[in-house]
Amino acid sequence: MNNVGMLDRAARGAAGLALLAWALGVLPGVSPSLWGWTGLVPLGTALVGHCPIYAILGINTCRKD
């Protein structure tokens, strides 16, 4: 069951892509870092639409119909 809404997914996707760009050294003037690979987590939750932490905390940002 999805618990990540569209705005939340967009923000997670953007943050994930930015972190991965940092990891790959694509950003001009910024040194690559292993910490950038943490971008896989928000990118994955954005693609799947489910966040395990949200499920544990009982948070749901999906629109209620």
TARAQUI-V887786 format. One record per residue. PHI is phi as a letter, one per 20 degrees, with the letter a starting at -180 (999 if undefined). PSI is psi in radians with two decimals (none if undefined). BURIAL is b if it has 16 or more other C-alpha atoms within 10 Angstrom, else e. Layout:
# TARAQUI-V887786
PHI;PSI;BURIAL, PHI;PSI;BURIAL
This chain:
# TARAQUI-V887786
999;2.31;e, f;2.47;e, c;0.23;b, d;2.05;b, f;3.01;b, f;-0.77;e, f;-0.72;e, f;-0.74;b, f;-0.71;b, f;-0.76;b, f;-0.74;e, f;-0.72;b, f;-0.78;b, f;-0.76;b, f;-0.73;b, f;-0.77;b, f;-0.68;b, f;-0.74;b, f;-0.68;b, f;-0.62;b, f;-0.66;b, f;-0.76;b, f;-0.66;b, e;-0.11;e, m;0.49;e, e;-0.42;e, f;2.21;e, f;2.33;e, n;0.10;e, c;2.24;e, f;2.49;e, f;2.63;b, b;2.53;e, f;-0.47;e, f;-0.42;e, f;-0.41;b, f;-0.24;b, f;-0.24;e, f;-0.28;b, f;-0.54;b, f;-1.00;e, f;-0.58;b, f;-0.73;b, f;-0.77;b, f;-0.54;b, f;-0.72;b, f;-0.68;e, e;-0.58;e, n;0.21;b, c;2.31;b, d;2.05;b, f;-0.62;e, f;-0.74;e, g;-0.71;e, f;-0.74;e, f;-0.72;e, e;-0.11;e, m;0.45;e, e;2.45;e, b;2.00;e, e;0.11;e, f;2.55;e, f;2.38;e, e;2.23;e, e;none;e
